[in-house]
């Protein structure tokens, strides 16, 4: 077992998915109020190919694996919450969903900003300033996108479960008992959140792409795509540093924009949502031997 393993997860439809060292657990509150928990063993491709654990490489691998597991978890939660059992997506449908999500991300955060930059670059002499403007455009698009979807009632509930996930992880990392009362007292903000990772990606991209001048539109888009694994790799290493108890002060400063943005992607959960997050986290902690079955306290 890795001593520096970071527990985490994501909100799903009326539930929370938590990922442990050897398994994941998805807890969903069904329409009738019952909480159902699904556990399954997981393994990373890095176990077969150790070189994929190298710094700057492991970030892209972790991102892809997280996206695949996330889509599967969302698919499962949707089928469980429905009043009637729905057929879950197969491998082809999941692959198509992954591709569509990737294309939407590329279009909104790479192609569209590059198009805007094409229209204004003649008025900005500095390449560094030009890339900074592009980065700000991307961040603005991201914040606007999150603000827009947060108007949807179902998304607001997902954001509440996101807050419940963070509270449960913060409670566990503080060494407090995993009770509703203890978890409720913790923050909905967490340094290793996916929202913070996205902000890191956008900030790191400003630095990386400053070395490539001002290429034409199509080449600019292709460069952004080609260098995305590099940007993701650097961002992953930064967010790992940010997740440590004693991270460098510069990392703490760089973490603040992402933590501010989490105010948009999290909401204060109610006790029932906290209970779901606890159920999911307890399942993976029990599987990893970090929690005794008869206790709610972390095993020393």
N, C-alpha and C positions, 0 to 999 in steps of 0.2 A: 504494500500500500504506500502511495506517495504521501510523505508527511506534509508537503506543502499544497495538498489538493484543496481547491476552492470549491465549495458547494454553491450551487446556483440553479436557476431554472428560468421559467417564463410563465406568464399568465396565459391561460387558454380560456375557452368559452365556459363560463361558470366553474372555473377551476384553476388549478396550479400544477405545473409539471416541475419536478425537481430532479436534478441529475446528480448521482453519486459516483463513486469510483468504479463500481462494477454494475450498477443498475440505475434505472430511472423509475420514477413513480409519478403517475398522473392521478390526482384526486379531483373528482367532479361532483358537484352537488346537482343531482337530478331534479327534474321538475317537481317530483313528489317530496323533495326535501332530503332524500337519502343521499349520503355521501358514498360514492363507489370509488375504489382505488385499484388501479391497474399497475402492476409491477412487471418489469421485464429486464433481463440481463442485457447489458450492452458492452460492446468492445470497440475500441478505436482502431482505425487502420494504422495508427502509429505503433501499435503493438506488433504488427507484422513487418513494418518498415520503420525501424528506429530512427533513420535519418530525418523522418518527418517530424521528429520531436525537436530538431535543432531550432534555436532562436531564429526569428524572422520567417521560418518556414511553417512552424507549428501554428502560427496565427491564422493563415489561410485555411489550413486543414481544420482547425477548431471551428472556424466560421462556417465552413461548408457542412460539417457534421452537425453543428447546432441548428442550421437552417433545415436540414433534412429531418432531424428529430423533432424540431419545432412544428413543421408541417404535419408530421404524423400525429403529434400530440393534439394539435388543433383539430385534426380530422377525427380522432377518437373522442375528444370532448364534445364535439358537435353531435356525434352519433349518440352519445350517452345522454346528453341533456334533452334531446328531442323527445317529444311525447311518445312517438312511435320509433322503433328501431330503424335506423337508416343504414343503408349499405355503405361501408367505409371505402375510401379511395384505394385502388390498387396501385402497384408500382408504377404503371404507366401514367395514371392520373396524378400521382405524387410528383413524378418527374416533370410532367407538364406544368403543374402548379409551381414547381421550383423554377422552371425556365421562364414562365410568365412573370413571376416575382422579380427575377433577375433583370428581365427586359424592362419592366416598369422602373426599377431602380436606376438602370443605366439611362433610360430616357429622361427621367425627372432630375437626376443628380449629376449627369455627365453631359448628355447631348444638349438639353435645354440650356444649362449654364454656359456651355461652349458657344451656343448660338448667340446668347446675349452678349458674351464677351466679344464675339466677332463684330457686333454692331458698335461697340464703344471703344475698342482697343486703340483706334486711331487717336483718341483724345487722352490716352494715358501713356506717358513716355516711359515710366519705370516698369520693367518686367516684374519686379517684386511686388510693386503696388498693384499691377494688373492681376497677378495671381491671388493677391490678398482680396481684391474685389470679387474675383470669381469664387473664392472660398466663402466670402460673406453672402454672395448670392445663393450658394448651395445651402448654407445654414438657414438663410431666410426661407428658402423653399421648404426645407425640412420642418422648420417651426410652423410655417403656414399649413403644411400638410397635416401635421399632428393636431394643430388647433382646429382644422376643418373636420377631421374625423372624430375629434373629441365631442363634437356637437351631437353625434349619434348616441342614443341611449345605450345600446349594446356595447359600444366601444368604451363608454364611461364605466360600465361595469367591469370590462376587461382591465381598465386602468386601476380600478379598485382592487382587483385580484393581483395586479402588478404590485400595488402597494402592500398587500398582504404577504406576497412572496418576499419582498424586501424586509418587512418587519420580522418575519420568521427567521430569515438568514441573519439579520442583525442580532436578534435575540440569541440564536445559537452561537454566533461568533463572540458574543459577550459572555457566554457561559451561563446564561440564565435558563431556568426551567422552561420547557416548551409548553406553557399554559397560555390560555387566551389572555389572562390578565397580564402576564409578563410580556407576551409578544405585543400586545396593544400599546405598551409604553414606549416601544422603539420607533425609530424613524422610518418613513417610507422612502428615504433616500439612501442609495448605496453606491459606493465608488465603482464597483465592477459591473454596474448596470449596462445593458445593451445600448441604452440611450447615450450613455457616456462614451461607449465605444464608437458610436456613429459620429459624435462630435469630435472625438480624437481623430478619426479617419479624415474628417473634413479639415481639421486644423493641420494635420500632418501633410495632407495633400498640398496645402499652400506652400509649405517648405520644399517638398520634393519637386513639384512642378516648376518652381522658380529657377531650376537649373536648365530648363528646356526652352527658354526664350518665349517667343510667341509664334508657334507654328500655325499653319492654316487650319481651318475648321476641321476637316476630316482627319488630318494628322493629329490634331489636338485630342479629338475623341479617341482615336486609336492609342495614343500615348497614355491617356488616362486609363483605358482598359488594360493595356499591357503592364502598367505600373501599379494597378490595383492590388495585386498580391504583395508587392513591396510595402505599399502604404498600409495595408491591413496587417502585415507582419510587424511593422514598427508600432502601430497603434495597439496591437495585442500585447507587446512587451511593455508598453507604457502603462496599460491598464492593469497588468499583472503587478507592476511596481506600486501602482496606486492602491491595490487591494491589500498590501501589506500593512501591518499595524504601525510600523515606523517607516513611512515612505519619505523620500527626499522632498524638501520644501518646494522645489520647482515643480515636482509632480503634483503636489497638493494644489499649487496655483493653477496648473494646466487642467486639473480635474474640475475646477469650479464651474466653467461653462456647461459641462455635461451634467453636473449635479443641479445647476439652476434649471436646465432643460427638463430634468426629471419631474419638475413641478407640473409640467404639462402631461407627462406620460404616466403619472401615478396619481391616485386619489386615496384618501383615508378610507380603509375598508371597515365594514361592520364586523361584529363578532362571528357571524356565520362564515364570512369569507376568510377570516383569520383561522377559524377551525379547519377549513379545507386546506389552507397552506400548511398548517401544523401537521395534518394527516399525511400530506405528501412528503414533507421533510422528514418526519419520523420514520417513514417507510424506508427511505434510502439510508438514513443513519443506522437503523436497525440492521439493514442488509450489510452495511460496512462495519458493523460491530462498534459503532460510536455511541450507541444508546443501549441501555439495558432494557429488556422487554418489560420488566416490572416497574420501571422508573421513568420519569419524564426528564431526568437530569442527564447531562452529557457524561459519558464514561471518561474518567481521567486518562 
